[in-house]
Amino acid sequence: MSDILLGIRGLTKAYPGVVANDDVSFDIRKGEIHALLGENGAGKSTLVKMIYGLVSPDKGGMDLDGASFAPSKPSEARQSGVAMVFQHFSLFDALDVAENVALGMENPPPMRDLSKRIREVSELYGLPLDPSRTVGTLSAGERQRVEIIRCLLQNPRLLIMDEPTSVLTPQEVDILFETLLKLKAEGTSILYISHKLEEIRAICDHATILRLGKKVATCTPSETSARELAELMVGSSFASPVARKSALGDVLLQAKGLSLPAPGAFGTPLRDISFEVRAGEVLGIGGVAGNGQDELLAALSGERTSAPGTVQLRGQDISQSGPIARREAGLLSAPEERLGHAAAPDMSLIENGVLTAARRRNLLNGGMINWAKARAFSEEVIERFDVRTPSPRTAARALSGGNLQKYVVGREILQDPDVLIVNQPTWGVDAAAAAAIRQALLDLAGKDAAIIVISQDLDELLEISDRFCALNEGRLSAARAVTELDMEQIGLMMGGAHDMEVAHVDA
């Protein structure tokens, strides 16, 4: 019998103006963890969608365990033993764990039997879950467990995981890896998609690398450096971010006892948050998703106002000012959610540039939009941040997630803010583009701007931050110099052990 589980043969898929996959062929063996790597727009998502039955190839085919495999919809893929954990969870907050799991099953058993099975499987794989818990009360890591257990209940032969560690603490990553290795030992194959190259090197047996829709290499990650993997993805070398070190200036942004109620039933209240950030400084704020990151950005950007005196810019109280007034005063922000928050999906890149840069880039003339200036600004963002798009007139929703992220962050940086707050600046962005974004943030700090980076990527925060603090259940720990912390201590801080951590570090 062959040891190949899934054979991919010459898969090709084209859309108007772009060939997403061009004659891609590779094998996934039984009981292996196989990485799929590529920069933004390389064709990873399209390839996975063909495996999972979301789109059909124009040419080529697949074999699953020696038999022809051509799912026309996800339910057919699942029936054949292919399951997928998506990067963005598809869960209903108001339902409990068991009800969410049942929604993903073709023929769910009675709820009592399903709950028992959820407990058994979750304990077996080291991912304990209470089936009666309301999903809206779960942490991001626990939500991911729901998605994984929902897949494992199908007894999959192939499990596809898209950016599985992006919402986890270091300790949760270790637990996930133990689970994946257990599945591997039982013979399950795993197709693992991630931009975290050291994770790929640690856990994956083989890696297939896509570039511009074509397969360019297959390698053994443990025998290949992270830089070599990244350079295979982009086809060239690139520099690591380098800070322009200078003496820090005055305090530009300060929060004093900032508290706000949760914005909704499943939001997170902010609890007595205090910090300051100086000119030329990068303050990193880490935390697992759902611990108040969006709420903090909304309070600092002016989307939500707070009690007088709780937010100050250059010593002036801006607590009651809205987003436009704060932007005019020099405080800019880029939220995590790209489509619908950072960018209007159906508007062009030119129009999305006008939405936030109209005043700071002087794109208005007598109250009317100067479209020539607006187009020039959009083209500047596209060129400076290597945004892959046919035209600045392209709608935001037509861009890949990583390319839209580059546009959104670049749009704010090129307005030369005094203070910039970014949430997840390199979410879903490949290694080379992430390095370019981080360098742009450091360059901005080098021009005496104050930068706050809210991120779940701890490597990112340690690379570019001067000081680090952790957000947990709406509370912010005291900021500490990154040189004083190691990964274990940071993981504890993210888990809420702020007081213990400070005492441990000072000891």
N, C-alpha and C positions, 0 to 999 in steps of 0.2 A: 504494500500500500504506500501511496505517496505521502510525504510529510508536509505537503503544501495544502493549506486550508483554502485560501482564496488566491486564485490566479487572475491577474488583471492583464488583458491582452489588447494593446493598441487603442485604448479608450481615447476618443476624440469628442469634444463638445465645443461648438462655436455659438456665439451670440452675435447680434449685429455689431460689427466693428471690432470684435475681439475673439480670438481663439482661446478659450479658457483652459482646455486640455488638448494637447497635441500629441497623439500617438503614445500615450503613457502605458508602460508595461512594467510590472514587478509582481513579486510573490510575497504573500504573508504565510508563514509556516505555522503549523499547529503548535500551540503552547509557547509562542514567542510574543514579546512586546516589541512592536514595530513602529518606529517613529515616522511621521510624515512631516517634513520640514519644507519651508519656503517663505519668501518674503511676501508682503501684502500684494495680492493680485497674482500670485504664482499659480493658482488653480487648485489649492487644497480643498476649499469649500465645495467647489464643483465636483471634484473627484469623490469626496465623501458623500455628496448628495446622490451621485450615481450608484454608489455601493448600497446606500440606504433606501433607494427607490424613490427619491424626491424628484429626480430628473432622469431622462433617458439619454444614453449616448447617441451621437450621430454615427459613429463608427466604433468598431471594436467590440469586445465582449468580456465576460467574466465566467470563471468556473469556481464553484464552491464545493470543495471536497470531491473534485472530479466530475461533478455534474454541472451542466449549463446553468448559469445564474443571471437572470435578467429581471429583477423586481420592478414592477410598474408603480408600486406604492409602498410606503413604509410597512404596512401590515404584512405584505408579502415577504419583505426582508426579515421582519421579526419571526414569521412562521418558519423561515429557513434557518433561523438561529443567529441573525445579525441584530444587535441592539446598539443604541447610541445614547450617550450622555452629552447633551448640548452645552455649549458655553453659557448660554443664557437660559435659565431654568424656565420650565413651562408648568408652573404650579399655581394653584388657586389659594390665596392667603386665607380665605374664609372657611376652607374645608380642612378636615384633619388629615393626618398622614395616610391613613388607610383609604380614605375617600379619594385622595389624589392618586394613590397607587392604582386603585380600581379603575380610574378614568383612563389609565394607560394600558389596560388589558382588554383583549378581545372578548374573553368570556370570564369575568371575575367570579371567584367563588363567593359563597355567603360571607358577609362582613366579619363575622366572628372567626371563621376559618382563615380568612385573609389576614386578620390582625395577628393571629397566632403564627402564621407563616412569616409575616414581616418580622416579628420578634425573633423567631428561630434563625432566619437567614441573616438578619442584621447582627445578631450575636455571634453566629458562626464566622462571619467575615470581619469581626472587630469593628463594626459600624453601628453600635447600638442605637435603636430608635424606639420611641414610644408611639405606637400607631394611633393613639387617641389624641396626641398633641395637635393643636391647630397650627397649620403651616405658618401663618402670619406671626407666630411667636417664636419661630425657630431662627437660629443664627444661619448665616450663609453656609457654613460648613455642614450644619445639620440638614439644610435644604438639599445640598449636593448628595448627602446620604440617601435622601428620599429618591432622587433620580437614579442613583446607582442601584439601590435595592429594587426599585421598579424594574430595572433591566435584569438584575440577577434572578428575579423570580421567573424570568423567561428561560432560564438555563441556556444562555447564549453560547454559541461556538466562537463568535467574534464580537468583541465589545469595542466600540469606537468611542474615544474620549477626546473632547475638544477643550483644550486649555483647562484641564481638571484641577489645577492647583492655584488658579488665579484668585480664589476667594478664601484660601486656607492659611492658617498660622503655620509656622515651621513644625510644630508638634502634630498638627492635623495632617500635614504633608507626609510625615513619617508613618502615620497610621494608614493613610491611603496607599502608600507604597507597599506596606505589609500586605494589604488586601490584594493589590494587583499581583504581587509575587505569589500569593496563595492561589489566585485564579490561574496564573501561569502554570504553577505546579500541578493543578488539576487538569491541565490541557486546554484551557481557554486561551484563545489568541486575542491580543489587544492591539488596536491601531491607535497610537498615541500622538495627538497633535499639541504642540506647545512651542512657545517662543523662548522658554527657559532652557537654554542649551545645557547647562550643568545638570539639570534634571534628566534630560535626554541621555546624557553620558552616564548617569548613575543607574538608570533603570532599563534602558532599551537595548535589545539585542542587535537590532539592525535599524538603519534609517534610510529612507528614500527621500531624495531632495528634488524638489521641483523649482524651476526657474522659468518664468514667462510661459507657463503652461506645459513645458517639456520636462521630462525626467533627465536630470543632469548627472546624478550620482546615486549609488547605493553604497553605504559604508557601515563599519562597526563603530558606533559612537564612543565606546570605551577606549578605542585606539585612535580617536580623532579629537583634537582639542576643540574647545568651544569656539575659538577664533577661526579655526579651519572650517568648522561647520557653518559659521556665519558667512565666511567668505565664499564657500560653495553656494550658499543661498543667493547671494547678491552678485556673484561673478567678479568681485574685485575686493581689494582690501579697504579697510576704513579705520579711522582713528578712534581711540577711546576718548570719552569726554575729559577735558582738562579744565580745571577751575582757574580763573584769573584771581589769584589771592591778593587781597588788599585789606587794609584796616576797615572794620565795620564802622558805619556812620551812626546817625541818630536813629532812635526808634521811629519807624514810620507807621506801623499798625500795631494797635494794642487792644486786647480784649480784657475786660475786668468783670468777673462774676457774671458772665453771659449765660443766661438761662432762658429757655423757651420751651413751651409745651410741645408734645408731639404734634406734627401737622395732620395726622390722621390716625385711624385705628391701629395701624401697624407701623407707624413711624416711630422715631426715637426722640425723646425729649433731650434737650441740651441742659446739662447740670453744672452750673457754676464754673464755666470755662474761663480760664485766664491764661494769657500768653502775650509775648511781644516779639516782634521781628524787626530787625534793623536794616538800614540801607546796606546793600552788598551781601546780605545773608540769605541762605536757603534754609528754611525751617521745614523739616520733614515730619509729616503726621501719618503714622501707620495705624493699621487696624483692619480687622476682618470686616467685610462688607456688612452693612446693616447696623453698624454701631454709632451712627450719627454723622457719617461723612457728608451725605447730601444735605442734611439739616444744617451742619456747620457752614458749608459753602453758601447756602441760601441766606444765612444770618449775616455772613461777612460781605456778600455781594449786594445786599439790599433787597433781595427778593422777599425776605421777611425782616421786618424791623423789630427792634428790641428795646428794652427799657433805657431811658436816657443815661448816658455815661458808660454804657457797656461796650461800645465799639468806638475807638478813636483813631483818626488818621492825622498824623503829624500834630497830635495833641488836640485836634478839633473833634468835637463830638459829632459823629455821623450816624448814631444809632437809629435815628428816625428818618434818615435819608433813604430814598429809593435807589434802584440800580442806575438810573440815568445820572442822578446827581453824583453818585459815587464814581461812576466812570469819568465824568467830567473833572472830578477832583483827582483822578489818577489811579483809582483802584479798579482793576479789571479782573475778570474771572473766566474760567473755562470749565463747565460742569462735566460730570462723567458721562451722562446720557447724550450721545451724539445727535441722534435723530429725534427731533421733537423738542429738545431742550437747547442744546448748543447750536443746532441748525434746523431750519425749517425744511422738511423733506422734499417738498415739491418746488421750492425756490431754487434758482440757479446759484452757483457759487458767487457770482457777482452780487446778486441780491442778498445772499447771506453775509457777504462782506459788509454791505451797507447797514445791515441790521445792528451791528455793534460798533462799526468804525466811522459812521457818518460824521460825527462831530470831531473826533480826535484826528481823523485823516482828511478833514475838510472836504467831504464828498457832497456837500449841499451847496447850492447857489440860490440865494433868495428863497429858501424853503423847498426848492426843487432838487431832485437828485441829478448830479453831474455824472452822467453815465460814462463818459470818457474817463474821468478820474476813477470811478468805481471799477471799471474794467481793468484799468492799469493797476489798481491796488490788488484786485483778485489775481491778476497775472503775476504780480510780485510775490504774493504768497505761494502760488503754484510753483514758481521757479525756485524761490529760496528754500522751500521745504519739500521739493521733489514730489509734488502731488501728481499722481498718475491719473490724468483725466483727458478726454478728447478735447475739451474746450472749457473755458470759464463759464460758458452758458449752460453747461451740464447741470442737471438737477442734483442736489445733494444726495438724494436717495440712490442715485445711480453709481455712486462711488463705493468701493470696498470700504469696510469699516476702518481699516488702517489708514487708507488714503484720506478719508474724511477726518479722521483724528488729526492727521498732519495739517490739514487745512484749518481746522478749528483752533488748534494751538498756535499755528503760525499767524493766523489772523489777529490773535490777541498780542502776541509778542511784537509784531511789526507796528503796533500802535504805541510802542515805547512807554509802557505803564510805569508808574512809580512803585506800585504794589501789584503783583500778579498772584492769583490763587488758582491753582489747577488741581482738578480731581482726576486721578488716573491718567496722567498725560501720555503714557505710552501703551494704554490698554489695546491689546490686539495688534500691536505694531511690531514689525520684524526687527531683528537685532540692529541692522544698519540704520534704519529710520529712527529707532529708539535712541541710538547713540547720537544722532543728529538733533533730535528734540532735546535731549538732556544737555547737549553742548549749547544749544540756543538759550536754554534756561540759565546755564552758568554764565554765558556771555552777557545776558541781561542783568544778572546779579553783579557782574563785573563793571557794569555801567551804573552801579549804585541803586539798582532797584531792589526791593525786598520781595522775596519769593516764598510762597507757601506751597509745598507739594504734598497733596493728600494722595496716598498710594497704598495699594496692597502688595506691591512689589518691593520687598525688603531690600533686595540687591540694589534696586534703583535708588531707594532712599539712602542707603549707606554710601552709594557712589557719589551722590551730588549734594547731600545735606551737610550743613555745619552742625546743626543740633537736631535731635529726634525726640518726639513725644508720641504717646500712643493714645488712641481713642477707643474707649470701651464703654458700651451702654450709655453713651452721651457724656461721659466724663473724660477729661483730658489729663494725662499725667504731666508731671513737671518735665520740662525740656532738659535734655542732657546732651553733652557733646558726643557725637557719634564715635569718637576715638575711645570713649569710656565704656562702650557697650559691645557685647558679643551677641551672636544670633540667639542663644538660649535665653539671655536676659531680655532681649527684645520680644521674643515669643511670650515670655511671662508677662511683660508689660501689656502686650496686646490682649492677653487673657484676663487682664484686670488686676494683676498683682502689683499695682503701682507702689504701694507703701513698702511691701517686701522687697521689691526690686531696688528702690532707692537705698534702703538700708543695706542690701547686699552689695551694691556697687560701692557705697561709701566705706564699707567695712575694710 
